[in-house]
Amino acid sequence: MSPGLREAKRAAMEQRLAAIAFDLVRERGFAEVTVDDIVQEAVVSRRTFSNYYACKEAAVAAVVGHRARAALDSWVPPDGADVLEVVGHLVDHQVERGTLEVLQQVAGLAVAHPQLRPYVHEAQWQVWEGVGERARAATGARDAGRAETVDLVVGALFGLVSAGLGADGPAGTEAAGDAASVHDRVRGALGRLRAGLEDPAG
């Protein structure tokens, strides 16, 4: 088997295990799903599962990263757009592809199940790291100033989305925000950032 085919098969199995874990948890509830349930549904061994994920929490949260990467791969940047337009377009595309909704669902699980929180935080970071990389590439952010602007915008939105999804509060005290309302907050924040980044002399 060629290295390329081997990597493709590995990636497919990784995505499949994450999707099965996520679907089972949505169907039965987080506490009612075990690794044995996941491997039985996937028709693989526990050893195969452990080659990809350390625990069910990691598998459930990984579905966010898989969804985000697929959306980033299909994104076509708008022509002639500035940094804020590019980031806004990227966020809209992630929303259209369901990434924010899946992230909201996983974050909602973490409110009642604190052991999931570190994996949710990692998933959130993967999404925004990917958004930042694509935004820097799309805006030609080769100079330090433009790259810094991309990082500033993406970092601000990362904090806003993380807070809006509500996975950081004490268990059971804060529900994850609705994906549509979080998207609205991001759009509002982009407008405020535009006002702040505009050249006062311009």
Kinemage of the C-alpha trace (Angstrom):
@kinemage 1
@onewidth
@group {chain A} dominant
@subgroup {mainchain}
@vectorlist {calphas} color= white
{ca met a 1} P 0.000 0.000 0.000
{ca ser a 2} L 1.400 3.424 -0.947
{ca pro a 3} L 2.079 6.011 1.804
{ca gly a 4} L -0.603 8.273 0.324
{ca leu a 5} L -3.249 5.561 0.374
{ca arg a 6} L -2.211 4.489 3.875
{ca glu a 7} L -2.581 8.082 5.145
{ca ala a 8} L -5.960 8.435 3.441
{ca lys a 9} L -7.224 5.221 5.047
{ca arg a 10} L -5.933 6.341 8.439
{ca ala a 11} L -7.632 9.731 8.101
{ca ala a 12} L -10.881 8.064 7.059
{ca met a 13} L -10.831 5.769 10.100
{ca glu a 14} L -10.037 8.676 12.414
{ca gln a 15} L -12.994 10.642 11.049
{ca arg a 16} L -15.291 7.609 11.151
{ca leu a 17} L -14.561 6.858 14.810
{ca ala a 18} L -15.140 10.490 15.767
{ca ala a 19} L -18.417 10.647 13.829
{ca ile a 20} L -19.672 7.417 15.436
{ca ala a 21} L -18.734 8.628 18.925
{ca phe a 22} L -20.476 11.957 18.359
{ca asp a 23} L -23.620 10.376 16.876
{ca leu a 24} L -23.905 7.829 19.695
{ca val a 25} L -23.527 10.528 22.337
{ca arg a 26} L -26.186 12.670 20.668
{ca glu a 27} L -28.513 9.673 20.480
{ca arg a 28} L -27.987 8.165 23.940
{ca gly a 29} L -26.386 10.865 26.078
{ca phe a 30} L -22.751 11.304 27.005
{ca ala a 31} L -22.812 9.198 30.183
{ca glu a 32} L -24.523 6.303 28.403
{ca val a 33} L -21.818 5.785 25.776
{ca thr a 34} L -18.601 3.844 26.363
{ca val a 35} L -15.590 3.115 24.211
{ca asp a 36} L -16.938 -0.438 23.881
{ca asp a 37} L -20.128 0.978 22.368
{ca ile a 38} L -18.107 3.001 19.873
{ca val a 39} L -15.903 0.108 18.746
{ca gln a 40} L -18.900 -2.215 18.515
{ca glu a 41} L -20.691 0.255 16.241
{ca ala a 42} L -17.521 0.789 14.175
{ca val a 43} L -16.770 -2.960 14.072
{ca val a 44} L -13.158 -2.437 15.157
{ca ser a 45} L -11.116 -3.458 18.184
{ca arg a 46} L -10.408 -1.313 21.246
{ca arg a 47} L -6.775 -1.396 20.165
{ca thr a 48} L -7.724 0.184 16.841
{ca phe a 49} L -9.669 2.863 18.696
{ca ser a 50} L -6.705 3.568 20.987
{ca asn a 51} L -4.476 4.041 17.938
{ca tyr a 52} L -6.520 7.169 17.199
{ca tyr a 53} L -8.005 8.412 20.469
{ca ala a 54} L -7.046 8.167 24.118
{ca cys a 55} L -10.667 8.228 25.323
{ca lys a 56} L -14.252 8.795 24.202
{ca glu a 57} L -13.996 12.506 25.126
{ca ala a 58} L -11.202 12.997 22.602
{ca ala a 59} L -13.174 11.171 19.919
{ca val a 60} L -16.366 13.170 20.507
{ca ala a 61} L -14.571 16.535 20.391
{ca ala a 62} L -12.500 15.549 17.342
{ca val a 63} L -15.586 15.719 15.124
{ca val a 64} L -15.327 19.518 15.354
{ca gly a 65} L -11.821 19.569 13.906
{ca his a 66} L -12.797 17.202 11.105
{ca arg a 67} L -15.791 19.354 10.182
{ca ala a 68} L -13.710 22.534 10.299
{ca arg a 69} L -10.922 21.127 8.117
{ca ala a 70} L -13.423 19.914 5.506
{ca ala a 71} L -15.009 23.366 5.439
{ca leu a 72} L -11.630 25.100 5.166
{ca asp a 73} L -10.649 22.816 2.281
{ca ser a 74} L -13.784 23.794 0.346
{ca trp a 75} L -13.534 27.545 1.031
{ca val a 76} L -12.758 29.875 -1.861
{ca pro a 77} L -11.570 33.327 -0.692
{ca pro a 78} L -13.324 36.394 -2.108
{ca asp a 79} L -11.381 38.459 -4.623
{ca gly a 80} L -9.957 41.800 -3.521
{ca ala a 81} L -11.171 41.513 0.063
{ca asp a 82} L -9.423 43.071 3.054
{ca val a 83} L -8.556 41.196 6.253
{ca leu a 84} L -11.908 41.719 7.967
{ca glu a 85} L -13.872 40.738 4.859
{ca val a 86} L -11.780 37.597 4.436
{ca val a 87} L -12.201 36.540 8.066
{ca gly a 88} L -15.923 37.330 7.959
{ca his a 89} L -16.329 35.303 4.767
{ca leu a 90} L -14.425 32.405 6.328
{ca val a 91} L -16.589 32.481 9.470
{ca asp a 92} L -19.763 32.590 7.355
{ca his a 93} L -18.522 29.586 5.371
{ca gln a 94} L -17.818 27.617 8.557
{ca val a 95} L -21.338 28.424 9.754
{ca glu a 96} L -22.876 27.352 6.427
{ca arg a 97} L -20.964 24.061 6.591
{ca gly a 98} L -22.240 23.385 10.140
{ca thr a 99} L -18.937 23.723 12.009
{ca leu a 100} L -20.213 26.269 14.528
{ca glu a 101} L -23.350 24.206 15.177
{ca val a 102} L -21.298 21.073 15.891
{ca leu a 103} L -18.926 23.072 18.096
{ca gln a 104} L -21.932 24.440 19.989
{ca gln a 105} L -23.322 20.931 20.483
{ca val a 106} L -20.011 19.596 21.798
{ca ala a 107} L -19.576 22.660 24.046
{ca gly a 108} L -23.085 22.057 25.385
{ca leu a 109} L -22.084 18.527 26.370
{ca ala a 110} L -19.056 19.924 28.197
{ca val a 111} L -21.253 22.078 30.444
{ca ala a 112} L -22.681 18.963 32.096
{ca his a 113} L -19.553 16.832 31.669
{ca pro a 114} L -16.456 18.778 32.787
{ca gln a 115} L -14.101 15.980 31.718
{ca leu a 116} L -14.909 16.960 28.132
{ca arg a 117} L -13.874 20.608 28.517
{ca pro a 118} L -10.147 20.320 27.742
{ca tyr a 119} L -11.004 18.521 24.513
{ca val a 120} L -13.566 21.189 23.589
{ca his a 121} L -10.979 23.904 24.175
{ca glu a 122} L -8.547 22.069 21.918
{ca ala a 123} L -11.241 21.683 19.249
{ca gln a 124} L -12.045 25.409 19.433
{ca trp a 125} L -8.391 26.258 19.072
{ca gln a 126} L -8.006 23.959 16.051
{ca val a 127} L -10.897 25.724 14.313
{ca trp a 128} L -9.510 29.198 14.867
{ca glu a 129} L -5.937 28.197 14.134
{ca gly a 130} L -7.151 26.860 10.796
{ca val a 131} L -9.149 30.035 10.154
{ca gly a 132} L -6.069 32.132 10.931
{ca glu a 133} L -3.817 30.119 8.621
{ca arg a 134} L -6.279 30.338 5.727
{ca ala a 135} L -6.913 34.051 6.330
{ca arg a 136} L -3.178 34.812 6.334
{ca ala a 137} L -2.749 32.878 3.093
{ca ala a 138} L -5.781 34.497 1.446
{ca thr a 139} L -4.745 38.040 2.341
{ca gly a 140} L -1.114 37.541 1.351
{ca ala a 141} L -0.090 38.315 4.930
{ca arg a 142} L 3.623 38.042 4.301
{ca asp a 143} L 4.523 41.304 5.997
{ca ala a 144} L 4.491 41.459 9.788
{ca gly a 145} L 1.854 44.192 9.956
{ca arg a 146} L -0.813 42.378 7.955
{ca ala a 147} L -0.104 39.046 9.654
{ca glu a 148} L -0.442 40.783 13.010
{ca thr a 149} L -3.807 42.233 11.954
{ca val a 150} L -5.053 38.762 10.982
{ca asp a 151} L -3.905 37.366 14.329
{ca leu a 152} L -5.572 40.255 16.166
{ca val a 153} L -8.913 39.730 14.435
{ca val a 154} L -8.888 35.938 14.712
{ca gly a 155} L -7.772 36.094 18.356
{ca ala a 156} L -10.564 38.509 19.259
{ca leu a 157} L -13.173 36.325 17.581
{ca phe a 158} L -11.763 33.183 19.216
{ca gly a 159} L -12.330 34.721 22.646
{ca leu a 160} L -15.817 35.892 21.718
{ca val a 161} L -16.899 32.514 20.357
{ca ser a 162} L -15.386 30.614 23.309
{ca ala a 163} L -17.272 32.807 25.761
{ca gly a 164} L -20.474 32.620 23.728
{ca leu a 165} L -20.426 28.833 23.595
{ca gly a 166} L -20.316 28.739 27.381
{ca ala a 167} L -18.120 25.725 28.028
{ca asp a 168} L -16.019 27.522 30.652
{ca gly a 169} L -18.531 28.135 33.418
{ca pro a 170} L -19.084 25.854 36.444
{ca ala a 171} L -20.750 22.593 35.510
{ca gly a 172} L -24.480 22.903 35.121
{ca thr a 173} L -24.581 26.691 35.542
{ca glu a 174} L -24.236 27.909 31.973
{ca ala a 175} L -25.619 26.480 28.776
{ca ala a 176} L -23.802 26.745 25.497
{ca gly a 177} L -25.080 29.598 23.371
{ca asp a 178} L -27.114 29.052 20.239
{ca ala a 179} L -24.884 28.855 17.145
{ca ala a 180} L -26.934 31.500 15.306
{ca ser a 181} L -26.664 34.003 18.174
{ca val a 182} L -22.912 33.390 18.453
{ca his a 183} L -22.612 34.017 14.710
{ca asp a 184} L -24.549 37.275 15.103
{ca arg a 185} L -22.160 38.355 17.866
{ca val a 186} L -19.182 37.575 15.645
{ca arg a 187} L -20.658 39.632 12.819
{ca gly a 188} L -21.272 42.535 15.216
{ca ala a 189} L -17.724 42.274 16.526
{ca leu a 190} L -16.324 42.426 13.000
{ca gly a 191} L -18.193 45.682 12.483
{ca arg a 192} L -16.748 47.152 15.682
{ca leu a 193} L -13.276 45.966 14.727
{ca arg a 194} L -13.611 47.653 11.351
{ca ala a 195} L -14.386 50.955 13.043
{ca gly a 196} L -11.396 50.511 15.349
{ca leu a 197} L -8.962 49.524 12.604
{ca glu a 198} L -9.897 52.274 10.192
{ca asp a 199} L -7.327 55.007 9.774
{ca pro a 200} L -8.712 58.120 11.533
{ca ala a 201} L -6.922 60.286 8.958
{ca gly a 202} L -8.625 58.396 6.142
